[in-house]
Amino acid sequence: MDETPDDAIIQRQLQTNAEEPAVEVAKIVAELEGTAADQLGPTYVQIDHMLDHLFSNPPAPEAQVEVTFTYEGYRITVSQSGRAQFVKV
């Protein structure tokens, strides 16, 4: 089983009150790749409105819900608290 070194995991905090959290994810990936966000593919293909729903009507904190998906070569995990992890795949 492959293990990811801790330094390969990039941590970011998303704004849970942002209108379009998926756009924020795209901007972070663009920053990590050194490119403009508009040069990346649309996030809705991978996650549609999952992050919008995760933040707009969040489950109880005890649920500890996370959404994990792959986008532009990164495995991304976002928790209902807005904590996001990006791992290059």
C-alpha positions in Angstrom: 0.0 0.0 0.0 1.4 3.4 -1.0 1.8 5.9 1.8 1.9 9.7 1.2 4.6 11.6 3.0 3.3 14.3 5.3 5.1 17.0 3.3 3.1 15.9 0.2 -0.2 16.8 1.9 -1.1 20.4 1.4 -3.5 21.8 3.9 -5.8 24.8 3.3 -8.9 26.3 5.0 -11.8 27.0 2.7 -14.3 29.7 3.5 -17.5 27.9 4.4 -19.6 30.9 3.7 -18.2 31.5 0.2 -20.8 31.5 -2.6 -18.8 29.0 -4.7 -16.5 26.8 -2.7 -15.7 24.7 -5.8 -14.2 27.8 -7.4 -12.0 28.3 -4.3 -10.8 24.7 -4.8 -9.9 25.5 -8.4 -8.0 28.6 -7.4 -6.0 26.6 -4.8 -5.1 23.9 -7.4 -4.2 26.7 -9.9 -1.9 28.2 -7.3 -0.3 24.9 -6.6 0.3 24.3 -10.3 1.5 27.9 -11.0 -1.3 28.5 -13.5 -4.5 30.6 -13.8 -7.7 29.0 -12.6 -9.4 29.6 -15.9 -6.8 27.3 -17.5 -8.2 24.3 -15.5 -11.2 22.2 -16.2 -14.5 22.9 -14.6 -14.9 21.5 -11.1 -18.6 20.7 -11.6 -17.6 17.7 -13.7 -16.1 16.0 -10.6 -18.2 17.4 -7.7 -21.2 19.3 -9.1 -22.6 21.1 -6.1 -21.5 18.8 -3.4 -19.4 21.4 -1.6 -22.1 24.0 -1.8 -24.5 21.6 -0.1 -21.8 20.5 2.4 -21.4 24.1 3.6 -24.9 25.6 3.1 -26.8 22.9 5.0 -24.1 21.2 6.9 -24.8 18.0 8.9 -24.3 17.9 12.7 -20.7 18.4 13.7 -20.7 14.9 15.1 -21.2 13.5 11.7 -17.7 14.6 10.6 -18.7 14.5 6.9 -15.9 14.6 4.3 -16.1 14.8 0.5 -13.1 13.3 -1.4 -12.6 13.6 -5.1 -9.9 13.9 -7.8 -9.5 17.1 -9.7 -6.7 18.1 -12.1 -4.2 15.6 -10.7 -5.0 16.1 -7.0 -6.9 13.9 -4.6 -8.8 16.5 -2.5 -10.6 15.9 0.8 -12.9 18.6 2.2 -14.5 18.4 5.6 -17.7 20.1 6.7 -15.5 22.5 8.7 -13.8 23.7 5.5 -10.5 22.0 6.2 -9.1 20.8 2.8 -6.3 18.5 2.0 -4.6 18.4 -1.5 -2.4 15.4 -2.5 -0.8 15.2 -5.9 -1.6 11.9 -7.5 
